Amino acid sequence: MSSTAETAPSDKPSGGTFEAIIGPFVPILHQLMRLAVLLFSVTTLLFFMLRLAGDPALVLAGNDATPEQLEAIRIQYGLDKPLVVQYFNYMGNLLQGDFGKSLASGEPAMEKVLTMLPATLLIAGLAMAMSILVAIPLGAWLGFKPERADRRGVSGIIFVFQGVPGFVSALIFIQIFAVNLRWLPSLGMEWGTIIEWAITESFSIPVPVPSKTWILPAASLAWFLMPSLTRVVAANTAEAMREDYIRTARAGGAPASTLLWRHALPNALLGAAALIGTQFAFLVGGAVITETIFAWPGIGWLLIESTQTLDFPVVQALALCIATLVFSVNALTDLSFQFLDPRLRTKGG
């Protein structure tokens, strides 16, 4: 009995010390484990599904290829080996950082994806910025006094716009601003320019000037995102305006602008943050149709092209890249919730 009583106190501090050291990193370790499981699942499922889609040797050789030419292509790219052997070879190379080479161009697959990723991130970031700048003030205005007739009318219009598919708004924008008015280009992408803004005679700063080619693709995506974000902000604002702390502030003589912007809107944005994260993840992985309509050289356009040519290595590299980006955005959204809502920080602690 005495020995047990002597050893128990020494074990408890060591376990507590270990937990104290590892504790802050547990959420990060959980996220990394989830990411590893996600990437393994995506890689395995996509590998076998792509092989069911067809034989890339037929695409590469063309319709007039002889059986000998097809067999030579299969041997060159290792497509003649059993499927299980191909899978383990692919996973082994993947663990060494080798994502394979494009069957169409011979370029490293992941390098090809990363070359086109900035264009997608640019259009996604612009579209989110446009959507947020319009949706949050508009949603707060609608939710402040939702019973007024003019605001019910605007809510109805937004509800109608929410049902318009993104490719329809893209085609309308092209018809109006590119074909009829000829104000903006409708196809392709340019990176813009940098001009020197002279502050004094001897001092100037570089100022980036956006390209006109950015406007229509970003506006089309933003037009598709705005209705749902506006409705969420409006609903959350209306709900916040019915809370007790708003009544207390109103009874204390707080002006309407203070009630809305200082008290109601910050709480309304907590719910909107989840939607913003989801929308950005959708844009990174799913702006395929918009990129195709505007010939925007992003990963969505590359995904369509690579799928049509059965370029397996590029499609697999794209899937890994998109899965990692979507997971990262969702993880950052969860962390932002803990930052914005003190109640979640208390529960986490």
Helices and strands as residue ranges (DSSP letters): H 2-22, G 23-25, H 26-53, H 56-61, H 67-76, H 83-95, H 109-144, H 149-162, H 166-173, I 174-180, E 193-198, E 204-209, G 212-214, H 215-240, H 244-251, H 256-258, I 259-264, H 265-286, H 288-293, H 299-308, H 312-340, H 342-348
